[in-house]
Amino acid sequence: MSVPFYVSPEQIIKDKADFARKGIARGRSVIVLEYDEGILFVAENPSMALHKISEIYDRIGFAAVGKYNEFENLRVAGVRLADMRGYAYDRSDVTGRSLANAYAQTLGTIFSETPKPYEVEIVVAEVGATEDLDQLYRLSFDGSVADEHGYVAMGGSAEAISAALADAWRTGLTLVQAVKMAVDLLGKFGSEEVRVLTAAQLEVAVLDRNRPRRTFSRISASKMSELIS
């Protein structure tokens, strides 16, 4: 009689985590950082149809790296949850914290109960009435959530970009300064070779606290060319 093959729970969890990290590391990086009038999202993404950056609700944005079909499922679920909560209660009841908690529960359940974890990392950002009320939540493939301050970097070059942001980022950056900083770091650390990224290679959006109600706005390639020139 053969002995059943046994793998310890610790080894299963470790293998799942390693698998997810490798999948995320293959993706191009995304930078999310606060500036004086809101929150900026910058992703290296030449696709015009497959977005890494999206709007979730009035003052809430979403950014992701990893497998597109997986984080797109999460984005759609977040939009539906926000719409239902805002319709059933009040629009002010839809917050970045509540969405981050919902995503954490979903990702944690998928990681622990399914054979294959989601190969994704996401950021839920909410712009406040003032700069000190801005919120950034970073969620990992296993459902862990971190409340970040000032900036977040995700993807294959996240560690190097985060280290550079720790030295370069400061409160009160203008939009032009924040865009140039993010684009320079993506060009420097986003590949094995230093590159000069063009507007056509980037997906950029902002949560602008000065806009009425719906604060999310995409920055066009022509506008980006002006900002980085």
Residue pairs with C-beta under 8 A, 6 or more apart in sequence:
16 111
16 116
16 117
16 142
17 117
17 141
17 142
19 116
19 117
19 119
20 111
20 117
20 118
20 119
20 141
20 142
21 141
23 66
23 67
23 119
24 65
24 66
24 119
24 120
24 121
24 141
24 154
24 155
24 156
25 155
25 156
26 156
27 65
27 66
27 155
27 156
28 43
28 44
28 45
28 65
28 155
28 156
28 190
29 43
29 44
29 65
29 153
29 154
29 155
29 156
29 157
29 158
29 161
29 186
29 189
29 190
30 41
30 42
30 43
30 44
30 52
30 53
30 63
30 64
30 65
30 123
30 153
30 154
30 155
31 40
31 41
31 42
31 43
31 151
31 152
31 153
31 161
31 165
31 182
31 185
31 186
32 39
32 40
32 41
32 42
32 63
32 123
32 125
32 136
32 151
32 152
32 153
32 154
33 39
33 40
33 150
33 151
33 152
33 165
33 169
33 173
33 178
33 181
33 182
34 40
34 131
34 134
34 136
34 150
34 151
34 171
34 173
34 178
35 173
35 174
35 175
35 177
35 178
36 131
36 172
36 173
36 174
36 175
37 175
37 208
37 209
37 210
38 127
38 134
38 206
38 207
38 208
38 209
38 210
38 215
39 61
39 125
39 127
39 134
39 136
39 206
39 207
40 175
40 178
40 179
40 182
40 204
40 205
40 206
41 53
41 61
41 63
41 125
41 203
41 204
41 205
41 206
42 179
42 182
42 183
42 186
42 202
42 203
42 204
43 52
43 53
43 63
43 202
43 203
43 204
44 186
44 190
44 197
44 201
44 202
44 203
45 51
45 52
45 53
45 201
45 202
45 203
46 200
46 201
47 203
50 68
51 203
52 63
52 64
52 65
52 71
52 203
53 61
53 62
53 63
53 203
53 204
53 205
53 218
54 61
54 62
54 63
54 75
55 61
55 62
55 205
55 214
55 216
56 62
56 75
56 78
56 79
56 82
56 99
56 124
57 79
57 82
57 83
57 86
57 91
57 94
57 99
58 91
58 94
58 213
58 214
58 215
59 96
59 126
59 127
59 128
59 207
59 209
59 215
60 82
60 94
60 95
60 96
60 99
60 124
60 125
60 126
60 207
61 124
61 125
61 126
61 127
61 205
61 207
61 216
62 75
62 78
62 122
62 123
62 124
62 125
63 122
63 123
63 125
63 154
64 71
64 74
64 75
64 120
64 121
64 122
64 123
64 154
65 71
65 120
65 121
65 122
65 154
65 155
66 118
66 119
66 120
66 121
66 141
67 118
67 119
67 120
70 118
70 119
70 120
71 118
71 120
71 122
74 103
74 106
74 107
74 118
74 120
74 122
77 106
78 99
78 102
78 103
78 124
81 99
81 102
82 94
82 99
85 93
85 94
85 98
86 93
86 94
95 126
96 124
96 125
96 126
96 135
96 137
97 126
97 135
97 137
99 124
100 124
100 137
100 139
100 145
101 145
103 122
103 124
103 139
103 143
103 145
104 139
104 143
104 144
104 145
105 143
106 143
107 118
107 120
107 139
107 140
107 141
107 142
107 143
108 142
108 143
108 144
109 143
110 117
110 118
110 143
111 117
111 118
111 141
111 142
111 143
117 141
117 142
118 141
119 141
120 141
121 138
121 139
121 140
121 141
121 154
121 155
122 138
122 139
122 154
123 136
123 137
123 138
123 139
123 148
123 152
123 154
124 136
124 137
124 139
125 134
125 135
125 136
125 137
125 207
126 134
126 135
126 207
127 134
127 207
127 208
127 209
127 215
128 134
128 135
128 209
129 209
130 209
131 171
131 172
135 147
136 147
136 148
136 149
136 150
136 151
136 152
137 145
137 146
137 147
137 148
138 145
138 146
138 148
138 152
138 154
139 145
139 146
150 165
150 169
150 171
151 162
151 165
151 169
152 162
153 161
153 162
153 165
153 185
155 190
156 190
157 186
157 189
157 190
157 191
160 189
161 185
161 186
161 189
161 190
164 185
164 188
164 189
165 181
165 185
168 181
168 185
169 181
173 181
175 206
175 227
176 227
179 204
179 224
179 227
179 228
180 227
180 228
183 197
183 202
183 228
186 197
186 202
187 194
187 195
187 196
187 197
188 194
190 197
198 225
199 221
199 222
199 224
199 225
199 228
200 221
202 224
203 218
204 218
204 219
204 224
205 216
205 217
205 218
205 219
206 215
206 216
206 217
206 219
207 215
207 216
208 215
208 217
209 215
211 217
219 227
